[in-house]
Amino acid sequence: MGSKEGGKRCICGNVPYLIPMDDTLAQSRQKAEDSTVPGRFWHLLEDGRVQCDLCPRFCKLHEGQQGLCFVRACKDGGIVLTTYGRSSGYCIDPIEKKPLHHFLPGSPVLSFGTAGCNLTCSFCQNWDISKSKEFDRLTDRADPETIARAAAELGCRSVAFTYNDPIIFHEYAVDVAQACREKGIKTIAVSSGYVCPEPRAEFYRHMDGVNIDLKAFSEDFYRKICNGGLAEILDTLKYLCRETDVWVETTTLLIPGENDGDEELNAMTRWVAEELGPDVPMHFSAFHPDWKMLDKPPTPPATLVRARKIAMANGIRYAYTGNVNDAVGGSTYCHDCGEMLIERDWYVLGTWNLTADGNCMNCGAKCAGVFEPTPGNWGAKRQPVRLADFADV
């Protein structure tokens, strides 16, 4: 069972757990002063171990053991989150860096992550954070209200859970999202989508936008390189696009010789167009050798251009190149008349040909996305933020 208190009985992965009925911030958290808080989504096994039901990995733990993500552990006969309120640092980024091209373009987003991950991708580009098992890296502490207050005072339209997967710090992310919503700040998850159905529903109920890392279109790739599964990610994408109002974009890091073949790109982009719809933007980003995949060369820009063309030929209306200087591949065009709608030079916006309602100024066709009447002007700046300066003392 997932709580020693009374609550609503639910099922995740064919196993029961309890959701506490009263889960307010004041009653269920010690906030950031105590980084270990009771976790959700777990149940006891007959052999005395505790099974974590947050993600499809279903880690089965003895007392004192940690899950593969490293931040969820078995303590006092239940699952706890050990990084509540702790981060490796906060930074204001351009929203396009997440990447999100159709969600408040040009606006600043307060970004942060914690430590750990529930996948083991050997090509991880943020391995120093997502693979970290050193809690002394988590030097910045902030409770949810402080994060929301900082975002508002800094003029950020949104807060992003990024750098490592927010699924594994579920309780913290949900509390931050609730605090942000009270101040009119939107929240964004940058995630692999590797999560069980019930926690997924609770998590995304609080999110406004998401970029799902669609790492490949092969179970073999996910199994051998990421220690995960493709089917679960596709299920998350279908859930988001069919059953929620969350704005969805995807990103695929193209690795030479691993996931960049025409056949796989054709299959992936056709699936997205048919199952999710043509309005879901797809980003194809350049790989650089990192962590445990140092034997592969960087992705040639031509590969990204080819992937973008394949996506558009298969009906994807908005396809982008990333991690390269490609003004054409980074800009947004009208799917109806071909007019440039949003010009991008890296993260800097130029031409803006959208009406206040998000329509093409040339032909009137609707551009899918979450837009404000005028674009933001944050540009390419990256500004570190000290959250202690915004604490309510």
Stockholm file with secondary structure:
# STOCKHOLM 1.0

chainA/1-393         MGSKEGGKRCICGNVPYLIPMDDTLAQSRQKAEDSTVPGRFWHLLEDGRVQCDLCPRFCKLHEGQQGLCFVRACKDGGIVLTTYGRSSGYCIDPIEKKPLHHFLPGSPVLSFGTAGCNLTCSFCQNWDISKSKEFDRLTDRADPETIARAAAELGCRSVAFTYNDPIIFHEYAVDVAQACREKGIKTIAVSSGYVCPEPRAEFYRHMDGVNIDLKAFSEDFYRKICNGGLAEILDTLKYLCRETDVWVETTTLLIPGENDGDEELNAMTRWVAEELGPDVPMHFSAFHPDWKMLDKPPTPPATLVRARKIAMANGIRYAYTGNVNDAVGGSTYCHDCGEMLIERDWYVLGTWNLTADGNCMNCGAKCAGVFEPTPGNWGAKRQPVRLADFADV
#=GR chainA/1-393 SS CCCSSCEEEEEETTEEEEEESCCCHHHHCCGGGSSCEECSSEEECTTSCEEECSSTTCCEECTTCBCTTSSEEEETTEEEESCTTEESCEEEEEGGGTTCSSBSTTCEEEEECCSCCSSCCTTCTTHHHHTCCCGGGCCEECCHHHHHHHHHHTTCSEEEECSSCGGGGHHHHHHHHHHHHHTTCEEEEEECCCCCHHHHHHHHTTCSEEEEECCCSCHHHIIIIISSCHHHHHHHHHHHHHHCCCEEEEEEEECTTTTCCHHHHHHHHHHIIIIICTTSCEEEEECCCBTTBCSSCCCCHHHHHHHHHHHHHTTCSCEEEESSCCHHHHSEECTTTCCEEEEEETTEEEEECBCTTSBBTTTCCBCCSBCCSSCCCCTTCCEEECGGGGCCC
#=GC SS_cons         CCCSSCEEEEEETTEEEEEESCCCHHHHCCGGGSSCEECSSEEECTTSCEEECSSTTCCEECTTCBCTTSSEEEETTEEEESCTTEESCEEEEEGGGTTCSSBSTTCEEEEECCSCCSSCCTTCTTHHHHTCCCGGGCCEECCHHHHHHHHHHTTCSEEEECSSCGGGGHHHHHHHHHHHHHTTCEEEEEECCCCCHHHHHHHHTTCSEEEEECCCSCHHHIIIIISSCHHHHHHHHHHHHHHCCCEEEEEEEECTTTTCCHHHHHHHHHHIIIIICTTSCEEEEECCCBTTBCSSCCCCHHHHHHHHHHHHHTTCSCEEEESSCCHHHHSEECTTTCCEEEEEETTEEEEECBCTTSBBTTTCCBCCSBCCSSCCCCTTCCEEECGGGGCCC
//
